[in-house]
Amino acid sequence: MYSISKKISIGKKALVQKDFFKNNETVPSAVVKFICCDCNHENTVEIIPYQSGFPILQMYHEEPVLSRNELLKNGMVKETVPGMQHFGPLTVNNLPTLYFGTSCRTCYSKYLCVFGYGEKQPGLTILDISGIWKYEELK
């Protein structure tokens, strides 16, 4: 799990086994399985609440890794509703939104995971993964 600092181009979206977790399903972590677009290997990533990921704002603010429009066009995020703007202008399910880079354990293709995590309402904490996309670094 790592942050991405170089400009990237987005490829295909990987098949994710389960992309929505609630309450105790995230304790102590959520184990997410996805299939590599290149070699079909089943990969596993572990998302630990309040430890995994980097703010999505880093992707498109100042020196963009990926433009705001590309994030929206690829369905990674949506514009935040006015009452939840304190989470940032772009979010997943109007929750604090994070990302991380990972790679296939077999062929080492690079992937970007985008997810929202937080308390949706009192007593309901959710982890909503918008997806895992293959990406290439631009030169």
C-alpha angles and dihedrals in degrees: 000000000000143000119254118231105165124077112268141191120221122235134178124339113245123231108256119201096211125005104173127064129171137196111321093013086080096050119131087352144325116247110212122193123199136174119236112242091218107042104013092235115155108238129191129211126182118217112200113197114249091002108062124074143020128255112276088224087076089065097062109015124097101334101025121216088185126006123248089243092054091051090052096041093053092049093243094129141000132218110275118247113251096253093056100046090121086077090059136270094280122044146154109246090342090292131124101285128217139172140195139183123238137162141223111268092219109039099014095232109164123244137189120212119198122190145159122222132181149082108312092186133344108301095011118095115174140188109203116185111201089194151288116258132191112237141185126211114240119228 
